[in-house]
Amino acid sequence: MRTHNPMADGFAAPSASLSDWSSPQAAVAPRAVQSKELNRVVLASVVGSFVEWFEFSVYGYLAAVLGKVFFATSSPTMQITASWAAFAIAFFARPIGGIFFGSLGDKYGRKRVLTITIIMMAISTFLIGVLPGYASIGIAAPLLLIVLRLMQGLSAGGEASGAAIFVAEYCRDRNRTLLTSWVEVGCMAGFFFGASVSAILTVFFSADQILDWAWRIPFLIALPLGAIGLYIRKYLEETPTFLAMKQQHDALAQASWKVLFATHKKELFQSAGIIIVTNVTLFTVVTYIPTYFVSALHVDVATGLKLSLGPQLFLVVMIPIMGLLADKFSRKTMMIAASLAIAVLAVPCFHLLLEGSTAAKISSLMVLNFCLAMLLGSIYSIIPSMFHTSVRFKGMALSYNVAVAMFAGTAPMINSWLIAQTGNPVVPAYYLIGAAVVGLIALLSSKDRTGMPMRGDPVQ
């Protein structure tokens, strides 16, 4: 084994131009992970992600109701736009959360971040559930809602990257895509559960009851769910890859943001582009379309949610299948195919949503969700592999959260506003096409590491 030279990794001279930091063989091999331990890690990440993203996403499914509760003095159009703006504001907090938790995760470990984020998300979501509406406390209601959404955004800024990296650093190279895809299964199952609970509300309560108090139920569930997720994560150990890196190069664990920008400029942009196509598609197809049915197609809330449930369940089932295929045929190929499909099919799918029968609408959503599954099956393995172990959390958290904040989390708000301004209900399709083009550029310029060690990790 060769003696490691820190200069070759770019730490002693951050300005050096380097294609990769260290030969994987130069790193200390992490301890062996037994299959039982790996299964426990994957399960804990799935459950934790389920809890986090149920709590974060349930706002989106009740956006039309929350607009009336917290922005009662506005016109109906402005109520939904203002409600989506409050939804989007959480995404502007995500880069701040990414910067904070990225530094914390690279210095002290991935597990600590995942403990903090699930506590923050549970508390802030629960507090939304007990927050008085505009009719009770006036302007203080939307202001407090924004504060709590910011707390949710800070938490989400560390959770998405932390959960992905945690599993990715436990996996073997040959099946990393499949196993990290289960984290996305947890995320999308959380979205699906949020949609299901919201749909169930429309079955058991009248529209007036939902508006008056029943909308609070999904938010109040957050506290016990958060406690379950925290209990499961409590018994996990830090990732072997991070511990091995700390053992050999303690200084590397404190690699600065300056080092990240000096050695990973290209990867930061590539990561952001891949994240844009994946998450613009996600927040358009999964979060926005149920409300789109209500605002653009003028169907009732219950119908809008019910139309989305079957395709969302299909999405959850397809994600690990796409992860398995990506391990066999390459993540890059899978995501390029998905991006091309979105660019070609977005407009026809939205025309079917507008003009087609119920069966055509569901079929259109199935197509969009299938493309999304192709992206989600690979995203949590392709992004961590781009960054060296010692700056992995910083690199992923920054690129992921900035891209989501600027382009994805704002997608429902932007689409709602553009439809109101142009009167064209097909506008969301063009937004999807733009995101797909950005993703294609990033993917085509990136290196395919399917079946290979992540940067800075040892050969297995």
C-alpha positions in Angstrom: 0.0 0.0 0.0 1.3 3.4 -0.9 2.0 6.1 1.7 -0.7 8.7 1.5 0.4 12.2 0.5 -1.9 14.9 1.7 -0.6 17.2 -1.0 -2.0 14.9 -3.6 -5.4 15.4 -2.1 -5.3 19.1 -2.4 -5.5 19.9 1.4 -2.1 21.4 1.8 -2.6 23.5 -1.4 -6.3 24.0 -2.0 -5.6 26.0 -5.2 -4.0 23.0 -6.9 -5.7 21.6 -9.9 -6.5 18.0 -9.3 -8.6 15.4 -11.1 -9.2 13.4 -7.9 -7.9 13.8 -4.4 -6.6 10.4 -3.4 -6.2 7.0 -4.8 -8.8 4.9 -3.2 -6.2 2.3 -2.3 -4.5 4.9 -0.1 -7.3 5.2 2.4 -7.6 3.2 5.6 -10.1 0.4 4.9 -13.3 0.8 7.0 -14.4 -2.0 9.3 -16.5 -4.8 7.7 -20.2 -4.3 7.8 -22.4 -7.4 8.4 -25.6 -7.7 6.4 -27.7 -7.5 9.5 -26.2 -4.2 10.4 -26.6 -2.9 6.9 -30.2 -3.9 6.8 -30.8 -2.1 10.1 -29.1 1.1 8.7 -31.2 1.0 5.6 -34.4 0.4 7.6 -33.6 3.3 10.0 -32.9 5.6 7.1 -36.1 4.6 5.3 -38.2 5.2 8.5 -36.4 8.4 9.3 -36.9 9.8 5.8 -40.5 8.7 5.8 -41.1 10.7 9.0 -39.2 13.7 7.8 -40.8 14.0 4.4 -44.4 13.2 5.6 -44.0 16.1 8.0 -42.4 18.4 5.4 -44.7 17.6 2.5 -48.1 17.5 4.2 -48.2 21.3 3.9 -48.2 21.0 0.1 -51.3 18.7 0.0 -53.2 21.1 2.2 -51.9 24.3 0.5 -55.4 25.3 -0.8 -56.9 25.0 2.7 -54.0 26.7 4.5 -54.2 29.6 2.1 -57.8 30.2 3.4 -56.7 29.8 7.0 -53.6 32.0 7.1 -54.2 34.4 4.2 -57.9 34.9 4.6 -58.1 38.5 3.4 -56.6 37.8 0.0 -58.5 36.8 -3.2 -58.8 33.1 -3.9 -56.0 33.3 -6.5 -53.7 35.2 -4.1 -54.5 32.9 -1.2 -53.2 29.8 -3.1 -50.2 31.8 -4.4 -49.4 33.1 -0.9 -49.8 29.6 0.5 -47.3 28.3 -2.1 -45.0 31.2 -1.2 -45.0 30.0 2.4 -44.3 26.5 1.1 -41.4 27.8 -1.0 -39.9 29.9 1.8 -38.9 26.7 3.6 -36.7 25.9 0.7 -34.8 29.2 1.0 -33.9 28.1 4.5 -32.5 24.8 3.2 -29.2 26.2 1.9 -28.6 27.7 5.4 -29.4 24.4 6.9 -27.1 22.7 4.4 -24.2 25.0 5.2 -24.6 24.5 8.9 -25.3 20.8 8.9 -22.8 20.2 6.1 -20.0 21.5 8.3 -21.3 19.7 11.3 -21.6 16.4 9.4 -18.1 16.5 8.0 -16.6 17.5 11.3 -18.5 15.4 13.9 -20.2 12.7 11.9 -23.4 12.0 9.9 -25.4 10.4 12.7 -25.4 13.6 14.9 -26.9 15.6 12.1 -29.7 13.0 11.5 -30.6 13.1 15.2 -30.9 16.9 15.3 -32.9 17.2 12.0 -35.6 14.7 12.9 -36.2 16.6 16.3 -36.4 19.9 14.6 -38.8 18.7 11.9 -41.1 17.0 14.4 -41.4 20.0 16.7 -41.8 22.6 13.9 -44.5 20.5 12.1 -46.4 19.9 15.4 -46.4 23.7 16.1 -47.9 24.4 12.7 -50.7 22.1 13.8 -51.5 24.2 16.9 -51.0 27.6 15.3 -54.0 29.9 15.4 -55.3 31.1 12.0 -55.7 34.6 10.6 -59.2 35.0 12.1 -57.8 34.5 15.6 -54.5 36.5 15.7 -54.4 38.4 12.4 -51.1 39.1 10.7 -49.2 37.2 13.4 -50.6 33.9 12.0 -48.9 34.0 8.5 -45.8 35.4 10.1 -45.5 32.6 12.6 -46.3 30.1 9.9 -43.4 31.4 7.9 -41.1 31.1 10.9 -42.1 27.4 11.4 -41.7 26.7 7.7 -38.2 28.2 8.0 -37.5 25.7 10.8 -38.7 22.9 8.7 -36.4 24.1 5.9 -33.4 24.2 8.1 -34.1 20.6 9.1 -34.6 19.4 5.6 -31.4 21.1 4.6 -29.4 18.5 6.6 -31.8 15.5 6.4 -31.8 14.9 2.6 -28.0 14.9 2.3 -27.3 13.2 5.7 -29.6 10.2 5.1 -28.3 9.6 1.6 -24.6 9.9 2.7 -25.2 7.7 5.7 -26.5 4.8 3.6 -24.1 5.4 0.8 -21.1 5.1 3.1 -22.3 1.9 4.6 -23.0 0.2 1.2 -20.7 -1.9 -1.0 -19.9 -0.4 -4.4 -21.7 -3.1 -6.4 -25.2 -2.4 -4.9 -24.9 1.2 -3.7 -27.6 2.5 -6.1 -30.2 -0.1 -5.0 -29.6 0.4 -1.3 -29.6 4.2 -1.4 -32.7 4.1 -3.5 -34.5 2.8 -0.4 -33.9 6.2 1.2 -36.0 7.7 -1.6 -38.6 5.0 -1.0 -38.9 6.3 2.5 -39.1 9.9 1.2 -41.8 9.2 -1.4 -43.7 6.9 1.0 -43.8 9.9 3.4 -45.2 12.0 0.5 -47.7 9.3 -0.3 -48.7 9.0 3.4 -49.2 12.8 3.5 -51.4 12.7 0.4 -53.3 9.7 1.9 -54.0 11.4 5.2 -55.1 14.5 3.4 -57.4 12.5 1.2 -58.8 10.7 4.2 -59.7 14.0 5.8 -62.0 14.7 2.8 -63.8 11.4 3.4 -64.5 11.8 7.1 -64.9 15.6 7.4 -66.9 18.2 5.5 -65.1 21.0 3.7 -66.1 23.4 6.5 -64.8 21.0 9.2 -61.5 20.7 7.4 -61.2 24.4 7.0 -62.2 25.0 10.7 -60.0 22.4 12.5 -59.5 19.0 10.8 -56.6 20.3 8.7 -54.5 20.3 11.9 -54.6 16.5 12.3 -51.8 15.6 9.9 -49.5 18.2 11.5 -50.3 16.9 15.0 -49.3 13.3 14.0 -45.7 14.7 13.5 -44.8 14.5 17.2 -45.3 10.7 17.7 -43.9 9.9 14.3 -40.8 12.0 15.1 -40.4 10.1 18.4 -40.5 6.8 16.5 -37.9 7.9 14.0 -35.6 9.2 16.7 -35.8 6.0 18.6 -34.8 3.9 15.6 -31.9 6.2 14.7 -30.6 6.3 18.3 -29.1 2.8 18.0 -27.2 3.3 14.8 -23.4 3.7 14.7 -21.4 6.3 12.8 -20.6 5.2 9.2 -17.4 3.0 8.9 -16.2 5.2 6.0 -16.3 8.4 8.1 -14.6 6.7 11.1 -11.9 5.3 8.9 -11.3 8.7 7.4 -11.1 10.3 10.8 -8.7 7.6 12.0 -6.2 8.2 9.2 -6.7 11.9 8.5 -8.3 13.7 11.4 -7.5 17.0 9.7 -9.4 16.0 6.6 -12.6 15.8 8.6 -12.2 19.6 9.1 -11.6 20.4 5.4 -12.9 23.9 4.9 -15.4 25.3 2.5 -12.4 26.9 0.7 -11.0 23.4 0.0 -14.4 22.3 -1.3 -14.7 25.3 -3.8 -11.0 24.9 -4.8 -11.2 21.2 -5.7 -14.9 20.5 -6.6 -16.1 23.4 -8.7 -17.2 21.3 -11.6 -18.8 18.7 -9.3 -20.8 21.3 -7.5 -22.4 22.5 -10.8 -22.9 19.0 -12.1 -24.6 18.0 -8.8 -26.8 21.1 -8.9 -27.9 20.3 -12.5 -28.8 16.7 -11.7 -30.7 17.8 -8.6 -32.6 20.4 -10.6 -34.1 17.9 -13.1 -34.9 15.4 -10.3 -36.5 17.8 -7.8 -38.3 20.1 -10.2 -39.9 16.9 -11.5 -40.6 15.7 -8.0 -42.2 18.9 -6.7 -44.2 19.4 -9.8 -45.5 15.9 -10.2 -45.9 14.9 -6.6 -46.6 18.1 -4.7 -48.0 20.6 -7.2 -50.3 18.5 -9.4 -52.9 17.6 -6.7 -53.4 21.4 -6.2 -53.1 21.9 -10.0 -56.2 19.8 -10.4 -58.1 22.1 -8.0 -56.8 25.4 -9.2 -56.5 24.8 -13.0 -59.0 22.1 -13.6 -61.5 23.2 -11.0 -62.1 19.7 -9.5 -62.7 19.4 -5.7 -59.8 18.7 -3.3 -60.8 15.1 -2.7 -60.8 14.3 -6.4 -57.5 16.0 -7.0 -55.9 14.0 -4.2 -57.5 10.7 -5.2 -56.3 11.0 -8.8 -52.7 11.3 -7.5 -52.7 8.5 -5.0 -52.4 5.5 -7.4 -49.6 7.0 -9.5 -47.7 7.9 -6.3 -48.0 4.4 -5.0 -46.7 3.2 -8.4 -43.7 5.6 -7.9 -42.8 4.2 -4.5 -42.8 0.6 -5.9 -40.7 1.5 -9.0 -37.9 3.4 -7.2 -36.0 0.4 -5.9 -36.6 -1.4 -9.2 -35.0 1.5 -11.1 -32.1 1.5 -8.5 -31.5 -2.2 -9.1 -31.4 -1.7 -12.9 -29.2 1.4 -12.5 -26.6 -0.8 -10.6 -26.6 -3.1 -13.6 -26.7 -0.7 -16.5 -25.4 2.6 -15.0 -26.9 5.4 -13.1 -25.9 8.0 -15.7 -27.6 6.1 -18.5 -30.8 5.7 -16.4 -31.0 9.4 -15.5 -30.2 10.6 -19.1 -33.0 8.4 -20.4 -35.4 9.8 -17.8 -34.4 13.4 -18.6 -34.9 12.9 -22.3 -38.3 11.3 -21.6 -39.4 14.2 -19.5 -38.4 16.7 -22.2 -40.3 14.8 -24.9 -43.4 13.8 -22.9 -44.1 16.7 -20.5 -46.3 18.7 -22.9 -48.4 15.7 -24.1 -48.9 14.6 -20.5 -50.2 17.9 -19.4 -52.6 18.1 -22.4 -53.9 14.7 -21.2 -54.3 16.1 -17.7 -56.3 19.0 -19.1 -58.4 17.4 -21.7 -58.3 13.6 -21.2 -60.7 11.3 -19.5 -60.1 10.2 -15.9 -58.2 7.1 -17.2 -56.1 9.4 -19.4 -55.3 11.7 -16.5 -54.1 8.7 -14.4 -52.1 7.3 -17.3 -50.4 10.6 -17.8 -49.5 10.7 -14.1 -48.2 7.2 -14.3 -45.9 8.1 -17.1 -44.5 11.2 -15.3 -44.1 9.2 -12.1 -42.2 6.5 -14.0 -39.8 9.1 -15.3 -39.5 10.4 -11.8 -38.7 6.9 -10.4 -35.9 6.6 -12.9 -34.4 9.8 -11.5 -35.0 9.1 -7.8 -33.6 5.5 -8.0 -30.1 6.9 -8.7 -30.0 10.4 -7.3 -28.8 9.4 -3.7 -25.9 7.4 -5.1 -24.8 9.5 -7.9 -24.5 12.8 -5.9 -22.5 11.5 -2.8 -20.0 9.7 -5.2 -19.0 13.1 -6.7 -17.5 14.4 -3.5 -14.5 13.4 -1.5 -15.2 11.8 1.9 -14.0 14.7 3.9 -16.2 17.3 2.1 -19.0 15.0 1.0 -21.6 16.4 3.4 -20.7 20.0 2.6 -20.6 19.4 -1.2 -23.9 17.5 -1.3 -25.8 19.7 1.2 -24.8 22.9 -0.6 -25.5 21.9 -4.2 -28.6 20.0 -3.2 -30.2 22.7 -1.1 -29.3 25.7 -3.3 -30.6 23.9 -6.4 -33.8 22.8 -4.6 -34.4 26.3 -3.1 -33.9 28.2 -6.3 -35.7 25.9 -8.8 -37.6 23.0 -7.2 -39.2 24.1 -4.0 -40.4 27.3 -5.8 -41.9 25.3 -8.7 -45.4 25.1 -7.3 -45.4 28.9 -6.6 -43.9 29.8 -9.9 -46.2 27.5 -11.9 -49.3 28.9 -10.0 -48.2 32.5 -10.6 -47.4 31.8 -14.3 -50.7 30.2 -15.0 -52.5 33.2 -13.3 -50.4 35.6 -15.4 -50.6 33.8 -18.8 -53.8 31.9 -18.5 -52.0 28.9 -20.0 -52.5 25.8 -17.9 -49.7 23.9 -19.8 -47.0 26.2 -18.4 -45.7 23.6 -15.8 -44.8 21.3 -18.7 -42.4 23.9 -20.1 -40.8 24.3 -16.7 -40.2 20.6 -16.6 -38.6 20.7 -20.1 -36.3 23.5 -19.0 -35.2 21.4 -15.9 -34.7 18.4 -18.1 -32.3 20.3 -20.4 -30.3 21.5 -17.4 -30.1 17.9 -16.1 -29.0 16.5 -19.4 -26.1 19.0 -19.7 -25.0 18.1 -16.2 -25.3 14.4 -16.7 -23.5 14.3 -20.0 -20.5 16.1 -18.5 -20.3 14.0 -15.4 -18.3 10.9 -14.7 -20.2 7.6 -14.2 -19.0 5.9 -11.0 -21.5 3.1 -11.0 -19.9 0.1 -9.3 -16.9 2.2 -8.3 -15.8 3.6 -5.0 -17.0 7.1 -4.1 -14.3 9.7 -4.2 -11.8 9.3 -1.3 -13.3 5.9 -0.3 -11.2 2.7 -0.3 -11.6 0.0 -2.9 -13.9 -2.8 -1.6 
